[in-house]
Amino acid sequence: MDSFSTLIRTASHAQHVEAETSTFMSDLLGGRLGVEAYARYTEQLWFVYEALETAAGRLASDPVAGPFVRPELLRLASLEADLAHLRGARWRASLSALPATEAYAERVRECAERWPAGYVAHHYTRYLGDLSGGQIIRDKAERTWGFARKGDGVRFYVFEGIANPAAFKREYRELLDGIRADDLEKQRVVAECRTAFALNTGVFRALGEEFPLSA
């Protein structure tokens, strides 16, 4: 029988691929969009991580979600440093969430408040994605827009507290395999992972509408 972490990865594979290959992300990584599109994307990430990390302290003692709340993963301070670099010191004044982003952040908050195992689904899809595919975005951003390597503008993707990302991801998957949940609850978590990817894809779709490539 497959482990729970394997089940999650395989069950959400199609949604994962859809998110990664969205028109907006393909255009962004292909260097066909300007730094303004990257900055707008970074703004949307702020709303999602604000929802994730505002709840982290409260969930740290939860028997289901608590083991996943790790300080070395926290991204909000790095996002804010990036936004200050991209938008200037008054970046908060112009910060705005797309409706798709609001829906995503609201679902994260709802799970955090009412369903810790659902929060884990969102935690997994975001942070393990950042440790994996996020590094591709960082590399492309550095080369496309001239950010200093692992410096201002791409700090969100730099996990200074994680010396060995591969080992950390193995440890995280072991936590998933040992999650305190019965089989029915695990199926609900898998479904929530799919929801998380769908919500993320919705943000990409909205960004693609805001930054269409000129013909």
C-alpha positions, 0 to 999 in steps of 0.5 A: 500500500502506498504511503499517505505522502505518496497518495497525496502526491499522485492524487494531486499530480494533474492539478499540480501540472495544471498550475505549473503550466498555466499561461501566466506562469509559462509566460513569466518563466519564459521571460515574456512578462515584465517585472511588474507582473512578477511584483503583482504575483508577489503581492498575491502571495502575501495574502495567501501567506498572511492567512497561513502564517497568522494561524500558525502560532495558534495551531502550533500546539494542535495535535494534527497541524502542530508538527507541521508548523516549523519556524524555518518555513515562515515566508511572510517577513521575506515576502515583505522584504521583497515587496519593499524592494519591488514596490518601495517602502510604502508598498502596503498602501497599494497592496490589493488582492485579486478576487481569486486570491481573496477566495484562496486566502479565505479558504486557508483561514477557514481550514485553520479555524475549523479543520486543522487537517485541511490546513495541513493540505494547504501547508503542504501544497504551498511550502513543499512547492516553494522548496521545489518548483519555487527555486526555478522561479527564483533562478529565472527571476534573478536572470531575467530581472537582475536581482542579486542572487538570493537577495532582495526581490527573491528572498521569498524563495530563500530558506536560510534555515533549511540547510538541506532541502531534500532531507527536509522534504523527506522529513516533512513527508514522514510527518504526513505519513504519520498524520493523526487521521483515519482513512476517511479523514486522509481522503478529505485531506487529499481532496483539499490538496486538490482544492488548494491547487485549483485555488492557486490555478485560479490566481494564475488565471486571474493574473493571466487576464491582467497581464495578457501578452500583446499579439 
